[in-house]
Structure formats: structure tokens, C-alpha cells
Amino acid sequence: MTKVQEQQSVAEQYSYVGLDEIEDNFLQLREIKNDDYEEAFLVKEKNKKKLFIYRHIRALNLPYRKLRTIVNEAIPQVIYYKEHPEVQVTTVVEEYVEGTTFSNWLRDRDFEPISDVSAKRIFYQLASAMEVLSNNGIIHRSICPENIILVKGKDVKLVGFNHAIFFDAARRADDYHGVLGFAPPEQEKTGYSDYNTDIYSLGASLHYVLGTDYRGKYKRVLRHMLAINPEERYGNGRVFRKDLQRANVFPWIKVLLLLFAAYLLIMIPLFFINFYYNPTNNFWEKKNFEREQQKTYDFIQSLKNQEMPKLNTGGAGNGTVYANNGKLHLKLTMPGLDTDFNSEALFVNLGNYDKLQKATSFGKNAVYVPANCDLVLTIDNNTGQNIKNPVYKFIPTNMNLQNVADPPNAITTHEGGTIKTQRDIIINKGEKLQFKLSLAKAIILQPFNGATPSIQVVVESENYPTTSTMVYFKI
């Protein structure tokens, strides 16, 4: 272009001289386009440096009159619009966007795809433009990499609105089939276009710069934009923008689901191991058993420190043991059960292990004693004096008595596994007193560990030495 040509006015260069009163306000710099549809020039205002695109488009009812009222960072500003029905021409003066098209930018990068960080700003600015167009009923119809310009390496502008139409007109238009390779199938075949066709074209353009093997955070958004079925694409700009925002939110739900899945992967095997093998319960069961054994041992030692009299057997009778302190006799019986005795204790046979009710919550092999298991203690007072306020203690070994029902008409407490029962009575000399403790719900903890389940029965009183006897259980 020569210096003389640069000083020529637009009015002297355009085919439609005298159509617009503003023609003499601009100087032509170069021709951009000239075909059957439009002619366009790069111009600048006289005595000013600002550049514009001056267009004569051979069509009427274009959205430029609406675009003139729109201010958006991703849409060029239209400063002048006028229709000339007499010649079927629309004059448009719009902001000149200086930058590089997506196509050229990608070629300059040797077609290296952009990152999600770079894509974020591009997506947001174009989503903003699409929402504005959607809200104003404008269909672009020719979105492609050549019509998206990167400005100063970071901002984008959507240009090329010369084929844009209003949505109502788009329903009747079939003369424009979009840009090959970026138009959706329905537009390429029939020329029909609406907001869904613009979404597809924008998705194809973004996919072009992101790369065909893109697997980033916007993968789901692109899948919606490029759906073959128009109904599966975004229906309007607001939905598109909101889904884009969700794509940028840190996926806490996914993280929580992954953590929950990892938790299940760890806990499910542990559950089955614990259910079938139960190492944790076995460990604590052993500890609890050792603790109860120690308590029992300590109690027996305390009894020995009281210089208890030796236990002697006396009398006769199946299932009966006599503990003799001279003149005080303790007699244990368990009616209805197979019992035996020797000089030291009563032995009770509880029957076959497999027929006993299991108590696995207390241990792998734990079982309940039979429901009809009643321990009957008979005290025969031949001491020559009255026995005041007797206290009965039932001290278990390898057994759990915590669920045993408290006997009636007595004050009962549970201390460290031991049952302690007190009755405010007097056993007169020469009299007998019978006391029954139901062992229903008593539990044999570890019947196979070598420690024979037993209960030591101890009788204390205010005025007579402590006396005791034992009962052992066999399975």
C-alpha cells in the first residue's frame, strides 16, 4: 500500500460511496476481504491512531444492532451499525482485534497442546461470551480456530460475526453450513443452526488446541460440547458456564470416595480376619483372663493371710462337700447335674461342649453353663454360737459371672468379677441356712486352655473365721 493510498478516504474506496455519513471520518489502511457477501477494510480514524474494521455486508437484519449494545471482554465492540434496505447492505464499524488466531498460534507452537492452566482463562472468557450471546438470542454460526484470536498471549476474542443471525431467524435459515471440520453434523447436512451448534463448534475449536488425546479437567465439559446428539449438549450459556466452574472446583467428593474405597479395601479383609480368626479379641481375651486370674490369686492370698482353718471333708452323700472348721460346715450341691467330689472340692460335669450354647462375644470358644445350673450352699452351724450377718463371696476362675442374676432378699455387688452377697440375718447355733445362686448366664471363658473353670465359695461373718470351699466344672 502506497503513502497516497493511505491518505484516501473510505468513501473513495468503497463500492457503496455515500451510504454512510461517517465514511469521511476514516482512512483506509488495507483491504481485508472482498467477495460476494461482504467487503471489509482495516481503517483508522482521521488524526487518530485507533484502528477499526469497516464492513459492508450484503445482508439485512443482522445481530450487529444488538452487538452494539453488548460490552464483553471476549466480544469486539461494535461502534457503528446501519442498515440500507434500498441496496440490501448493512454497514458495520467494529473494534479491530490485534493478535494471532488459534490456528496460527498453534502452528507457532509446533502444534503442542496447551495445558489446563492456559486453558482455564480461555475457557472462562469464551464461556462468558457464549452466555452473553445466548442471553441475547444470537447464533454465531461460524466459530472455528480462525475466528478466535489470542490477544497479548493471554486474552481471547471471538470474532467473525458476519454470518451471525438471531435465533428466530436461524430456525428458517439453511443457507450457511458452518466451517468444515468445526460445524456439527446437523449444520453441515441441513444448514440448521441454534445455540447447540455454536457449542459444538466451540468445543471442536477448543479440542483443536487442547489436543486429540486430552485427558485434563475439562474432559467431561468437552464431551458434552461435542455430543453428536444436540440434546446432550449444553442448552444455554448459563448451564455451560456453571458446568465449567464445577470442573475447576477441587474434586472433594472424588477424593472422599477414593478415601472411602481405600478404607473399605483395608477394613473388609480385617473384618473377615477378625471374624474368623479374631486375633484382636483373642489378645484382649487373654489379657482379661490373666487379669481375672490375678485378682483371684490375690484374693486367695488375702484369705491365707487371715490364717483360715484347713478345709476338711465330712459327712457323706453324692455331690456333697463338707468344709469343717471344727463346728461350721459348708455344703455345696448342684441338683439335677452329674456331680462328683473328693476331699477338697465338688466336681460338676456340664456335658458335651458341642451341646452347650456358645458365647462367642466373650471369646472364640466361650460357652454358657446350662440354664438349670443352680449352686446350692448349705451352712450347718454347730459352732456353739450364733453366726451374725454372713457374707457370701463367689470368686470365679476362667469364668465370667457378670450376667448372673442377683439372688433375692440380699444386698449384692460385683467386684472385679466376684459376686458378693450380704444378708442381715443371724444363723442360730445348731441351725442350718440354705442359700442358692443361679448360674444361668454364667460363662466358661476358655474351656480348652488348661485352666479348669471353678468357683471358690467363701463365707465370712462378724464373729467367726472365714471359711471356704470349691466347685470345679468339667466339659
Stockholm file with secondary structure:
# STOCKHOLM 1.0

chainA/1-475         MTKVQEQQSVAEQYSYVGLDEIEDNFLQLREIKNDDYEEAFLVKEKNKKKLFIYRHIRALNLPYRKLRTIVNEAIPQVIYYKEHPEVQVTTVVEEYVEGTTFSNWLRDRDFEPISDVSAKRIFYQLASAMEVLSNNGIIHRSICPENIILVKGKDVKLVGFNHAIFFDAARRADDYHGVLGFAPPEQEKTGYSDYNTDIYSLGASLHYVLGTDYRGKYKRVLRHMLAINPEERYGNGRVFRKDLQRANVFPWIKVLLLLFAAYLLIMIPLFFINFYYNPTNNFWEKKNFEREQQKTYDFIQSLKNQEMPKLNTGGAGNGTVYANNGKLHLKLTMPGLDTDFNSEALFVNLGNYDKLQKATSFGKNAVYVPANCDLVLTIDNNTGQNIKNPVYKFIPTNMNLQNVADPPNAITTHEGGTIKTQRDIIINKGEKLQFKLSLAKAIILQPFNGATPSIQVVVESENYPTTSTMVYFKI
#=GR chainA/1-475 SS CCHHHHTSBHHHHSSSTTSCTTGGGEEEEEEEEESSSEEEEEEEETTSCCEEEEEEESCSSCTHHHHTTCCBTTBCCEEEEEEETTTTEEEEEEECCCSEEHHHHHHHTTTCCCCHHHHHHHHHHHHHHHHHHHHTTEECCCCSGGGEEEETTTEEEECCGGGCEEHHHHTTCCSCCCCTTTSCHHHHHHCCCCHHHHHHHHHHHHHHHHCTTCCSTTHHHHHHHTCSSGGGSCSSHHHHHHHHHHHHSCCHHHHHHHHHHHHHHHHHHHHHHHHHTCHHHHHHHHHHHHHHHHHHHHHHHHHHHTTCCCCCCCSCCTTCEEEESSSEEEEEECTTSEEEECSSEEEEECCCGGGSCBCGGGCTTCEECCTTCEEEEEEEECSSSCEESCEEEEEEESEECTTSCCCTTSEEEEETTEEEEECCCEECTTCEEEEEEECTTCEESCTTSSCCCEEEEEEECSSSCCEEEEEEEEC
#=GC SS_cons         CCHHHHTSBHHHHSSSTTSCTTGGGEEEEEEEEESSSEEEEEEEETTSCCEEEEEEESCSSCTHHHHTTCCBTTBCCEEEEEEETTTTEEEEEEECCCSEEHHHHHHHTTTCCCCHHHHHHHHHHHHHHHHHHHHTTEECCCCSGGGEEEETTTEEEECCGGGCEEHHHHTTCCSCCCCTTTSCHHHHHHCCCCHHHHHHHHHHHHHHHHCTTCCSTTHHHHHHHTCSSGGGSCSSHHHHHHHHHHHHSCCHHHHHHHHHHHHHHHHHHHHHHHHHTCHHHHHHHHHHHHHHHHHHHHHHHHHHHTTCCCCCCCSCCTTCEEEESSSEEEEEECTTSEEEECSSEEEEECCCGGGSCBCGGGCTTCEECCTTCEEEEEEEECSSSCEESCEEEEEEESEECTTSCCCTTSEEEEETTEEEEECCCEECTTCEEEEEEECTTCEESCTTSSCCCEEEEEEECSSSCCEEEEEEEEC
//
